[in-house]
Amino acid sequence: MNNFYHGCNNPAEILKAVAAAKQGQAAIKGDFHVAPKEMVARNYGKYLVAFVLAADVIGAHVGMINKNGNMNAAVGNEVEVVMNNEAAKFDFAKKVIAAKVHCPDGRVAEINVENGEIVNVA
């Protein structure tokens, strides 16, 4: 199993997109970035979405932040995974088996990855 993190300001949008892609509907829109380190993803939004994947994503680009024009001084030289094609985004969604949203106020919401809905908040 693999853990990846995605920082954003609207987690509901991405969770609904993952659920739709799991059902074979539209892929996640735009390039989709995740990081294997929580601290990297936290620099990209006030919410942190933690995904658990059953296996590696096929077709994703693994690269270094702050290399080849991809600059974010807050992150430093860290690894990111980018899904920049529909096949990779569908594969990512298919392999997501669990997700949680870490809120700015410290609460953590467990998500049903099949429909993008909140199951529990602690």
C-alpha positions as CSV (number, residue, x, y, z in Angstrom):
1,M,0.0,0.0,0.0
2,N,1.1,3.5,-0.7
3,N,0.3,6.8,1.0
4,F,0.1,10.0,-0.9
5,Y,-0.9,13.5,0.1
6,H,-2.6,16.3,-1.8
7,G,-2.9,19.9,-0.5
8,C,-5.9,21.9,-1.6
9,N,-8.4,24.5,-0.6
10,N,-11.5,22.6,-1.8
11,P,-11.2,18.9,-0.9
12,A,-14.8,18.1,-1.7
13,E,-14.1,18.9,-5.4
14,I,-11.2,16.5,-5.7
15,L,-12.9,13.7,-3.7
16,K,-16.0,13.9,-5.9
17,A,-13.7,13.7,-9.0
18,V,-11.9,10.7,-7.6
19,A,-15.2,9.0,-6.9
20,A,-16.5,9.8,-10.4
21,A,-13.3,8.4,-12.0
22,K,-13.6,5.3,-9.9
23,Q,-17.0,4.8,-11.5
24,G,-15.5,5.2,-15.0
25,Q,-16.9,8.7,-15.5
26,A,-14.8,11.8,-16.2
27,A,-11.2,11.8,-15.2
28,I,-9.9,14.3,-12.6
29,K,-9.6,17.6,-14.4
30,G,-6.2,19.2,-15.0
31,D,-2.8,17.9,-13.8
32,F,-3.2,16.2,-10.5
33,H,-0.3,16.4,-8.0
34,V,0.4,14.3,-4.9
35,A,3.4,13.8,-2.8
36,P,4.7,10.9,-0.7
37,K,5.5,13.4,2.1
38,E,2.8,15.1,4.1
39,M,4.9,18.2,4.6
40,V,5.3,18.8,0.9
41,A,1.5,18.7,0.2
42,R,0.7,21.0,3.1
43,N,2.3,23.9,1.1
44,Y,-0.4,23.7,-1.6
45,G,-3.6,24.4,0.4
46,K,-5.1,24.6,3.8
47,Y,-6.6,21.1,3.6
48,L,-4.6,18.0,3.4
49,V,-6.1,15.0,1.7
50,A,-4.4,11.7,2.6
51,F,-4.9,8.9,0.1
52,V,-4.1,5.2,0.5
53,L,-3.5,3.4,-2.8
54,A,-3.5,-0.4,-3.3
55,A,-0.6,-0.2,-5.8
56,D,1.6,2.2,-7.7
57,V,-0.1,4.4,-10.3
58,I,0.7,3.5,-13.9
59,G,1.6,6.4,-16.2
60,A,2.3,9.0,-13.5
61,H,5.3,11.2,-13.7
62,V,7.6,11.2,-10.7
63,G,9.8,14.2,-10.4
64,M,11.6,16.6,-8.2
65,I,10.1,19.9,-7.1
66,N,12.5,22.9,-7.7
67,K,14.0,21.3,-10.8
68,N,13.3,22.1,-14.5
69,G,11.2,25.2,-13.8
70,N,9.0,23.6,-11.2
71,M,9.7,26.0,-8.3
72,N,8.2,26.3,-4.8
73,A,10.6,27.7,-2.3
74,A,8.5,26.5,0.6
75,V,9.0,22.9,-0.3
76,G,12.6,22.6,-1.2
77,N,14.0,19.7,-3.3
78,E,11.3,17.1,-2.7
79,V,9.5,14.4,-4.7
80,E,6.1,14.8,-6.3
81,V,3.9,12.5,-8.4
82,V,2.0,14.1,-11.3
83,M,-0.9,12.6,-13.2
84,N,-1.0,14.7,-16.4
85,N,-2.9,12.3,-18.6
86,E,-6.3,10.7,-18.4
87,A,-5.0,7.2,-18.2
88,A,-2.9,8.0,-15.1
89,K,-5.7,9.9,-13.4
90,F,-8.1,7.0,-14.0
91,D,-5.5,4.5,-12.7
92,F,-4.9,6.7,-9.6
93,A,-8.7,6.8,-8.8
94,K,-9.1,3.1,-9.4
95,K,-6.3,2.3,-6.9
96,V,-7.5,4.7,-4.1
97,I,-8.8,2.4,-1.3
98,A,-9.1,5.0,1.5
99,A,-9.0,8.8,2.0
100,K,-9.0,11.2,4.9
101,V,-9.2,15.0,5.0
102,H,-7.1,16.8,7.6
103,C,-8.9,20.1,8.3
104,P,-7.2,23.4,9.4
105,D,-9.0,23.2,12.8
106,G,-7.4,19.8,13.5
107,R,-10.5,17.6,12.7
108,V,-10.0,14.6,10.4
109,A,-12.8,13.5,8.1
110,E,-12.9,9.9,6.9
111,I,-14.2,9.7,3.3
112,N,-16.1,7.0,1.4
113,V,-13.9,6.9,-1.7
114,E,-16.7,5.3,-3.8
115,N,-18.9,8.5,-3.6
116,G,-16.7,11.2,-2.1
117,E,-19.0,11.6,1.0
118,I,-17.9,12.1,4.6
119,V,-18.3,9.0,6.7
120,N,-17.0,10.2,10.0
121,V,-15.4,13.3,11.6
122,A,-13.1,13.1,14.6
